[in-house]
Amino acid sequence: MEHVNQNAALGYDNMNTGQTLYVRSPSGRYRAATDSHVLAAARIAAESLISNRDAMGNPDTVKRYFQSKLSGMGHEVAAVLYLNSQFKVIRYMEMSHGTLTQASVYPREIVKAALRLDAAAIIMSHNHPSGTPEASEADLALTRHLKHALALIDVRLLDHIIVTGQTTNSLAEKGQL
C-alpha cells in the first residue's frame, strides 16, 4: 500500500520552506522571526479589521476580529470591546490573563470601564487554548452575571464569543446570552 503524505496532498509541503521572515530587534539587528513574532504581528494587523468609524453590526467581522486577537495564545485571555450607542468601537481591552484552563474575570472591573468610557454596549470574548469552542457552565454563569450587572447601568451585553485556534462560538447566536 502506497503511503501518501497528507501535508503534501493538501499543498502544505512548501508552506514552511519559503523565504525566512526577519524582524528587527530593539538593537536594530535583523533576526529570524519566531511564531510569537508572527502572532504578535497578526494581533496588530487585526486592528485594521475595524476602526472607530465602523459599527460592529456584522457578527462575522466581530468573530474574525476576536479570533485574530485571541487565537494562538497559550493561556486564557478575556477581552472586551466597548461600543458607543451606534455600536462603534470605543476601545478594545484585555481584562484578564489567566492559565491554560481559566482566567479570572471580574464583572465589577468591566462595569467600571464601561462607565469610565461612557459605553452603551459591550461584546465580551475569551479564548479556549484547549481548542474546545463550547461554553462551560462557568462561562454561562459569568455571562448571565455580567449581563445583569451591565443592565443595572443601562449597558447592553451584545455577545460573548469563545475563540479557539480554528473556530469561534457566539453565545448570542446559540441563544445562550
C-alpha positions in Angstrom: 0.0 0.0 0.0 1.4 3.4 -1.0 1.9 5.9 1.8 0.6 9.4 0.9 1.9 12.4 2.8 -1.2 14.2 3.9 0.5 17.6 4.1 1.8 17.2 0.6 -1.6 16.2 -0.6 -3.1 19.3 0.9 -0.4 21.5 -0.6 1.2 22.3 2.7 4.6 20.8 1.9 6.0 24.1 0.7 4.4 26.3 3.4 7.4 26.2 5.7 10.1 26.1 3.1 9.5 29.6 1.7 11.5 32.7 2.4 12.5 33.3 6.0 10.7 36.2 7.7 13.0 38.6 9.5 12.2 41.0 12.3 14.3 43.9 13.7 15.4 43.6 17.3 15.4 46.6 19.6 19.1 46.9 19.0 18.4 47.3 15.2 19.7 43.9 14.1 17.7 41.6 12.0 16.9 38.0 13.1 14.6 35.2 12.0 11.0 35.6 13.2 9.6 33.2 15.7 5.9 32.0 15.9 5.4 34.6 18.7 6.6 37.4 16.4 4.1 36.3 13.7 1.2 36.0 16.2 2.0 39.5 17.6 2.1 40.9 14.1 -1.3 39.3 13.4 -2.8 40.8 16.5 -1.6 44.2 15.5 -2.9 43.7 12.0 -6.3 42.7 13.5 -6.7 46.4 14.5 -7.1 47.2 10.8 -10.2 44.9 10.6 -12.2 47.5 12.5 -11.8 51.2 13.1 -13.5 53.7 15.4 -15.7 54.6 12.4 -17.0 51.1 11.8 -20.2 49.9 13.5 -19.9 46.4 14.9 -23.2 45.2 13.3 -21.6 42.3 11.4 -21.2 39.3 13.7 -18.7 37.7 11.3 -16.4 40.7 11.4 -16.5 40.7 15.2 -15.8 37.0 15.4 -12.8 37.3 12.9 -11.5 40.3 15.0 -11.6 38.4 18.3 -10.1 35.3 16.6 -7.2 37.2 15.2 -6.6 38.9 18.7 -7.0 35.8 20.9 -6.3 32.6 19.0 -2.8 31.1 19.4 -2.5 32.3 23.0 -1.2 29.6 25.3 -3.3 30.9 28.2 -6.8 32.1 28.6 -7.4 35.8 27.9 -10.7 37.6 28.5 -11.2 40.7 26.3 -14.0 43.3 25.9 -14.9 45.6 23.0 -16.6 48.7 24.4 -19.0 50.3 22.0 -20.9 53.6 21.8 -24.7 53.9 21.1 -24.1 53.4 17.3 -22.1 50.2 18.1 -18.9 51.9 17.0 -15.7 50.8 18.9 -14.6 53.0 21.7 -11.9 50.7 22.9 -10.6 47.1 23.0 -9.3 46.0 26.4 -7.8 42.7 27.6 -9.3 42.4 31.1 -7.7 39.3 32.3 -4.8 36.9 31.5 -5.0 33.5 33.1 -3.7 30.0 32.9 -4.2 27.2 30.4 -7.7 26.4 31.6 -9.1 29.6 33.3 -8.9 33.3 33.6 -10.4 35.3 36.5 -12.9 37.8 35.1 -14.3 40.4 37.4 -17.7 41.9 36.2 -17.1 44.9 38.5 -14.0 45.8 36.5 -15.8 45.5 33.2 -18.7 47.7 34.6 -16.2 50.3 35.9 -14.5 50.5 32.5 -17.9 50.8 30.7 -18.9 53.7 33.0 -15.5 55.4 32.5 -15.6 55.0 28.7 -19.3 56.0 28.6 -20.1 52.8 26.7 -23.6 51.9 25.6 -22.8 48.2 24.8 -20.0 45.7 25.0 -19.0 42.5 23.3 -17.0 40.1 25.5 -14.7 37.3 24.3 -12.3 34.9 25.7 -10.2 32.1 24.2 -10.1 28.4 25.0 -6.5 27.2 24.4 -7.7 23.6 24.7 -9.4 24.0 21.3 -12.9 23.3 22.7 -15.3 26.0 21.5 -18.2 25.0 23.7 -19.1 27.2 26.7 -18.6 25.7 30.1 -21.1 26.2 32.9 -18.7 28.8 34.4 -18.7 30.7 31.1 -22.5 30.7 31.0 -22.8 31.8 34.7 -20.3 34.6 34.0 -22.3 35.7 31.0 -25.6 35.8 33.0 -23.9 37.7 35.9 -22.2 40.2 33.6 -25.4 40.8 31.6 -27.3 41.5 34.8 -24.6 43.8 36.2 -24.4 45.8 32.9 -28.2 46.1 32.7 -28.2 48.0 36.0 -26.2 50.8 34.4 -28.0 50.6 31.0 -25.2 49.0 29.1 -26.1 46.1 26.8 -24.1 42.9 26.5 -24.4 42.1 22.8 -22.4 38.8 22.7 -19.9 36.6 24.4 -17.6 34.9 21.9 -15.4 32.0 22.6 -12.4 31.7 20.4 -10.2 28.6 19.6 -7.4 28.3 17.1 -9.8 27.5 14.3 -13.4 28.4 15.3 -15.5 30.8 17.2 -18.7 30.2 19.3 -21.1 33.1 19.6 -23.3 32.6 22.7 -25.8 35.2 21.2 -26.2 33.1 18.0 -26.8 30.0 20.1 -29.4 31.7 22.3 -27.3 31.4 25.4 -27.0 35.1 26.2 
